[in-house]
Amino acid sequence: MKPTCLSTSVAIILALLQSVTSFGVSHHRYAPASSSSIILPTEVRRILCSSTCSSRLYSASAALSPDGSFSGDVGDRLDIKYGPAITLGKLKVNFFGAIFGIWEIFWGIFYWYPAMTLYSLLRKIPGDLMNKIDPFRRIPICIGYIWGLLSMTIFGMWPKVEGWENLEILREVKKNGKKGKLKPAMYVANHCSWMDIPFVSRIFGFLNYKIIAKAELLKVPILGKAIQVGGHITLDRTNRRSQMKAFKSGVQWLKDGVNLVTFPEGTRSKNSRMGSFKKGAFKMAQAVGASVVPLSISYADKVQPSDYAFPAKASILFPKAVIKIGKPISTEGKTDDELLEEVWIAIAGNLPDSQKPEKNTPIGAN
């Protein structure tokens, strides 16, 4: 990232101020259809119609018909106005996003990137000193989280996290009866916004974790450096060798006691609704017998819509961004399809109606 980004961001703010009087005000309005019928895959319909699951996937006021269709108000009737915005290329920037962007870029240039660069250089010192001090690359995670605290906290960007108690099942119990640390697990979440990644970091704080990310993200300024230095796993799904390398890396991290985070849809949802899951990441958890923790991220797409370069509003404003931590799911004795299906249903069950899967959405994808 070059320092010229600061001057660019300043220019954005000036342009926004001018936009109120000089050119038309642009508003982003979200107004989903008031109703629709969602038809789920056959196996999911069977499970949903059972007494234990029928009330979990959709709102309690909705009726699930025998054929598996859902009739009811699946739109959240939201009408969000983000205020004046200008368009830069294909993306919009409003006043809130411009201010946040300047703040974020400032700390990225003068703190995050230099810290990551210094850490990278220290690891190259002869004698392998840094590898002895920080064998699992936790320091870059801490550096990133401090940047998150500096950037996210002041703007009210952190999501509300619910379901902390569900993680207690992963906590080790020592011989003397005292509680220890959480066992490593695979954390799986839906993906509909750029904000999903920093949101998930809130769950771990300064704890170590690695994200399974697309190889293309290595090209993103600052973020790419953080992914590389932090030991995160990058994956090129068109390259078999890359897939095998990612699998081995993921398995090793879990064996080393490091948590993994993945967004199994493989890309951000274009319409905010959860899509099909890919199986690769689940195989990593199965290989070492690690549990899978479902994470349902709600309204991240309202914080930063897909057509905005930066967040367009604070996460604490209506509708509030929320991460719901589900109960950890054991991988033992389950096939790939069974595990994928159970996780898929668990995540969908805690999403708002506007983010639930569309009709006929396959559970799994190649």
Buried (B, 14 or more C-beta within 10 A) or exposed (E): BEEEBBEBBEEBBEBBEEBEEEEEEBEBEBEBEEEBEBBBBEEBBEBBBEEEBEEBBBEEEBEBEEEBBBBBBBBBEBEBEBBBBBEEEEBBBBBBBBBBBBBBBBBBBEBBBEBBEEBBEEBEEEEEEBEEEBEBBBBBBBBBBBBBBBBBEEBEBBBBBBBEEBBEBBEEEEEEEEEEEBBBBBBBBBBBBBBBBBBBBBBBEEBBBBBBBBBEBBEEEBBBBBBBBBBBBBBBBEEEEBBEBBBEBBBEBBEEEBBBBBBBBBEBBEEBBBBBBBBBBBBBBBBBEBBBBBBBBBBBBBBBBBEBBBBBBBBBEEBBBBBBBBBBBBBEEBEBEEBBBBBBBBBBBBBBBBBBBBEEBEBBBE
